[in-house]
Amino acid sequence: MIRNPGDTNFNLKSLASDFYDYMIIEKSLSPLTVKEYRHYIDRFLLWLENNKYPLLPDSINVDTVRKFRIFLASFRTKRGNTLNKSTQSYHVVAIRSFIRYMTVKRDIQLLNPDKIDLPKTTPRMINFLNRDQLNRLLESPDTTNVIGIRDRAILETLFSTGLRVSELVKLNRDQVNLERREFAVRGKGNKVRLVFLSDTAADWILRYLSIRKDGYPPLFIRYGGPKSNDRSGEKLRLTARSVERLVNSYSKKSGLPFCVHPHTLRHSFATDLLIHGADLRSVQELLGHESIRTTQIYTHVTDSHLKEVFEKYHSRK
């Protein structure tokens, strides 16, 4: 291997930059995902540099990754907080992906990335709404005005489709088929999937669109803030942050026992399907999960068989 750190073919910083381009162009990953990978890998490269390792591919081995993990375990942010196990694991995932890129796409002889073990993490707990909590949230907007009708349509759509908030805010009017109660959405990894609207969600969207006086393409638009002369309506399109704020506001108004985010409605969508008998593979497709292992986080809260065993055999039932 050429060992000149100035050679851009083998300098880790140059290779990392190529890797980020590869993720955007070839893998079609979202800008947010690429930003996260960049953050984790740049931290690793800075650690190598600070510890006097040459910024060359063969500086990355099992021992250096182990030492970096020790560093992460004791690392503190500017606020004095330590990194949780999941965040530490994300660093290792990013490093393994970077190694795989260098070995497979750049033909650089390195260790097998599978030799780098992922840290064990605590299973993630998820919040979801029961039927009463869900009804309280959905019915909380004041539907005597256009903003309340819009917000009710947003809440109903999130629960009906299981959309990610980033997918919801990208929707255009002509994308949603209210007659067929279905439409296609492009999610993570540029993957296209079909989602379905309940009758209730479709009715609220129709009610919202029927009182819109504009011809802007975005399905959900803002009504406050500065005016815009943009005919495309893009400057009026609701942002993901705006939807997060309105969902959280309605959860507080409803008196729910925990903070609700748009993703809570996605969790509730998946949980509702599984509780009522949907199979895990179908739920995986509806959520747009690449791996069924991601979908399996819901099984521990929806396994009705375990409850039947408990009720049948527990002595103090």
Secondary structure, DSSP 8 states (H G I E B T S, - for coil): ----TT-TTT-HHHHHHHHHHHHHHTS---HHHHHHHHHHHHHHHHHHHHTT--SSGGG-SHHHHHHHHHHHHH-B-TTS-B--HHHHHHHHHHHHHHHHHHHHTS------GGGS--------------HHHHHHHHT-S-TTSHHHHHHHHHHHHHHHH---HHHHHT-BGGG-BTTTTEEEEE-GGG-EEEEE--HHHHHHHHHHHHT-----SBSSB--SSS----TT-GGGB--HHHHHHHHHHHHHHTT-SS---HHHHHHHHHHHHHHTT--HHHHHHHHT-SSHHHHGGGGGGT-HHHHHHHHHH-TT-
